[in-house]
Amino acid sequence: MLDLKKYNSVGEALRDALETWPTEVCLVESDRGEEKQRLTYRNFKDKALPLAKSLQDLGIVPGHRIAIIMTNQSKWLISAYAIFFCGATLVPLDFKLKPEEQWQLLKHSGAKILITEYGIWRQLSISPARAAAANLKTVLATEAPENADMAGAERWEELKGVNAPAFVPQKRNDIACIVYSSGTGGTPKGCMMTHENYLEQCVALTSLYPFWPGVRYLSILPTNHAIDFMVGFFGPFTCGATVVHLRTLRPEYVREAFPKYEITYVSLVPLVLKNLQKGLQARFDELPDAKRKALDAIRNINRVLTKDRPRPWLSRKLLGEVHAGFGGKLEAIIVGGAFTEPQTLQFFYDLGIPVANGYGLTEAGTAVTVNDLKPFRADTVGKPLPNVEVRIADDGEVLVRGPSVFKQYWNKPKETQEAFVDGWFKTGDIGHLDKEGFLSITDRKKDLIKTSGGKFIAPQPIENSLKHNALVAEAVVLGEKRKFPSVLIAPNFPFLEEWARGRELEFKSRMELVSMPEVRGLYEGIVGEVNQNLARFEKLKRAIVVADEFSAEDGTLTASMKLRRRVVEERYRRQIEEMYEQAEQAGPGTTSE
């Protein structure tokens, strides 16, 4: 890989990468299982430099912000490199946000140019007047039909530039990106990430999980996501590796990509990892008794032999068919963004499939800690990266500092001041470090619930215990300023519907399903099992089972699948109020809405 310590900017490192490995494949783009494009580093450069010149011809200079709103595709990365080449600041926005939220962030960031897709351009209803109101000077749209009315936008593909662009050098403390945090508790804040933040983060991550020419990284997270920007773009590119972009993320296409491209690394959120686990377990359950017993025996042996670290080479011999399904060359699944159940991690470790779970924040450049598998601890989020310091405040809050930690929020001086104490960034998470230096995250500081009796309850451990049951997709503990705690449950409907059909229960809708006495009794039992391990003041006295699935699209989850607790509480306020009112006159039970 390149020696990133000697570089001053992301653009400078990427420029040298394109010159160092001209004939290596840097990017493969696949859509619905069909390979659409394969670019070498030289091909990539030849596409990016004309765009960089066009941006300079449009008046872009260092300090100008350029926003990108796109799905995973080659043009996202090409546009990003052109922006860095010009010395401008990239503003990556989530394409899953609602149009009004995207307009809010475009205006707040002060972006001069927006690069987007034709479909997103239409959803945003961009007109010259509306663009001017948000201070957008130019809108560039990709993949527009030939006969499309492009009033108020220019076609990305037609920007050719004139002559060669001039590379604009940057300093390490200049702003490379303004990345908006996912905003679990409110409006997203723009993290001003310097070139040093990214260079130092990349050095630390690649020291644990090295890339090199021939390594293939599977990109299925949105590229605007902090994790995928680092390990799905900057890290691989500065090491001569290959990024495989999937534009359509249906499970069958993800599964096909592993063996087709012999994937080395992939980044996932815990929900996707858990779905992979469920799919594998379903296959195992269908095996004949003799084969299933043999598999269980091998997994038990593997657990003993691998001890505190997976050894893929050994497991590929014992469980060749399973590993072949992952391509046979998988070095690590990197998982983060939310809590990962230790049982899920152990499931993969027993198969010899390395899963590196970690903990991080946008403000920290991506990762703070990671289980580097040498050794791993499934009940923790690993140890701090080599250049990151972590300590625990007196109130249990996790504090972080290091060269990858951001300096301030964009146009929010008050929030910036409140985010630091004596040079340490206040993560807002509650956790502890053990004697070996492994970090465990137990809750969000602002999520702690205080009942009317003055008892503090940490909701996340309880919620995670509930979600360990396959019938529970999401759980939200309630009880702030109430006499007792309760819980709102969103079922895992594929599993619940299968359970109901197995008992010949007839239903026409999910609302009808969750209203059935049998279903109420089922979830009452799940809650009761969890209650057995809780302190008396923590026990959940009531539960609401809703007929909805939570998602990033409806705002109940962030893009990285974290729960937006306040959004959920507001959405179901009526049901919650009614449940507590009924509880004044009734005993413990389960209600359905």
RALIN-V646879 format. One record per backbone hydrogen bond with DSSP energy under -0.5 kcal/mol. CO is the residue of the C=O (numbers start at 1). NH is the residue of the N-H. Records with the same first field share a line. If there is no record, write none. Layout:
CO: NH  NH
This chain:
2: 4
3: 6
4: 7
9: 13
10: 14
11: 15
12: 16
13: 17
14: 18
15: 19
16: 20
17: 21
19: 22
21: 24  41
22: 42
24: 26  41
26: 243
27: 39
28: 30  245
29: 36  37
30: 247
31: 34
34: 31
37: 29
39: 26  27
40: 44
41: 45
42: 46
43: 47
44: 48
45: 49
47: 51
48: 52
49: 53
50: 54
51: 55
52: 56
53: 57
54: 58
55: 60
56: 59
61: 64
64: 89
65: 112  113
66: 91
67: 115
68: 93
69: 117
73: 76  77
74: 78
75: 79
76: 80
77: 81
78: 82
79: 83
80: 84
81: 85
82: 86
83: 88
84: 87
85: 168
87: 63
89: 66
90: 178
91: 68  93
92: 180
94: 97
98: 101  102
99: 103
100: 104
101: 105
102: 106
103: 107
104: 108
105: 109
106: 110  111
112: 137  138
113: 67
114: 116  140
115: 69
116: 142
117: 121
118: 122
119: 123
120: 124
121: 126
122: 125
127: 131
128: 132
129: 133
130: 134
131: 136
132: 135
138: 114
139: 154
140: 116
141: 156
142: 118
145: 148
148: 150
150: 153
154: 141
155: 158
156: 159
158: 160
165: 167
167: 169
171: 174
172: 196
174: 176  195
176: 90
177: 179  193
178: 180
179: 181  191
189: 181  191
190: 192  410
191: 179  193
192: 194  407  408
193: 176  177
194: 198
195: 199
196: 200
197: 201
198: 202
199: 203
200: 204
201: 205
202: 206
203: 207
204: 208
205: 208  209
212: 215
215: 242
216: 264  265
217: 219  244
218: 220  267
219: 246
222: 225
225: 229
226: 230
227: 231
228: 232
229: 234
230: 235
233: 237
234: 238
236: 239  241
237: 240
238: 2
242: 217
243: 28  245
244: 219
245: 30  247
247: 249
250: 253  254
251: 255
252: 256
253: 257
254: 258
255: 259
256: 260
257: 261
258: 262  263
264: 331  332
265: 218
266: 334
268: 336
269: 272  273
270: 274
271: 275
272: 276
273: 277
274: 278
275: 279
276: 280
277: 281
278: 282
279: 283
280: 284
281: 285
282: 286
284: 287
288: 292
289: 293
290: 294
291: 295
292: 296
293: 297
294: 298
295: 299
296: 300
297: 301
298: 302
299: 303
300: 304
301: 305
302: 306
303: 307
306: 309
308: 375  376
311: 314  315
312: 316
313: 317
314: 317  318
315: 319
319: 323
320: 324
321: 325
322: 326
323: 326  328
324: 327
332: 266  334
333: 335  356
334: 268
335: 358
339: 341
341: 344  345
342: 346
343: 347
344: 348
345: 349
346: 350
347: 351
348: 351  353
349: 352
352: 354
354: 333  356
355: 357
356: 335
357: 371
359: 368  369
361: 364  366
362: 365
363: 406
366: 361
368: 385
369: 359
370: 372  383
375: 374
377: 380
382: 439
383: 370
385: 388
387: 403
389: 401
391: 393  399
393: 396
396: 431
397: 393
398: 427
399: 391
400: 425
401: 389
402: 405
408: 192
409: 412
412: 416
413: 417
414: 418
415: 419
416: 419
417: 420
419: 426
421: 424
424: 421
425: 400  427
428: 445
429: 398
430: 442  443
432: 440
434: 437
437: 384
438: 434
439: 381
440: 432  442
443: 430
444: 447  448
445: 448
449: 451  457
450: 481
451: 454
455: 451
457: 449  459
458: 462
459: 463
460: 464
461: 465
462: 466
463: 467
464: 468
466: 469
469: 472
471: 473  492
474: 490
476: 488
478: 486
479: 482
482: 452  453
485: 541  542
486: 478
487: 544
488: 476
489: 491  546
490: 473  474
491: 493
492: 495  496
493: 497
494: 498
495: 499
496: 500
497: 501
498: 502
499: 503
500: 503  505
501: 504
509: 513
510: 514
511: 515
512: 516
513: 516
516: 520
517: 521
518: 522
519: 523
520: 524
521: 525
522: 526
523: 527
524: 528
525: 529
526: 530
527: 531
528: 532
530: 533
531: 534
535: 538  539
536: 539
539: 541
541: 589
542: 487
543: 591
544: 489  546
545: 593
546: 491
551: 556  557
552: 555
556: 564
558: 561
562: 558
563: 565
564: 568
565: 569
566: 570
567: 571
568: 572
570: 573
572: 576
573: 577
574: 578
575: 579
576: 580
577: 581
578: 582
579: 583
580: 584
581: 584
582: 585  586
589: 543
591: 545
